[in-house]
């Protein structure tokens, strides 16, 4: 679910980047779902047409787009932007790789999957845990 991805992206952004980059990590955590027509990322970016061109959990759920983001932003002199977007992107892949549907990490090869049911109790517990960790981090730091 988008909110679990956003929470995990937020937590990683808070742990590894200055405050202004946390938003980029959250955006990065939502980017892999640009291949899904109902994704929340379409409210932030004009990407809805991509959902009709690609299969959900296909190419955009692999390591290639995260690498591309990092390389492109590094080449134009914005390494911190590329790093924050790529970390958020990778956080999404990590979580989706833990679901029963899984992802093709090296699309179309290397299919990884886990045990979590999307929207199930484990994911909801994970979301609550992430929110608690974010709160603790903000309170302590």
Secondary structure, 3 states (H helix, E strand, C coil): CHHHHHHHHHHHHHHHCCHHHHHHHHHHHHHHHHHCCCCCHHHHCCCCCHHHHCCCCCHHHCHHHHHHHHHHHHHCCCHHHHHHHHHHHHHHHHHHHCECCCEEEECCEEEECCCECCCCHHHHHHHHHHHHHHHHHHHHC
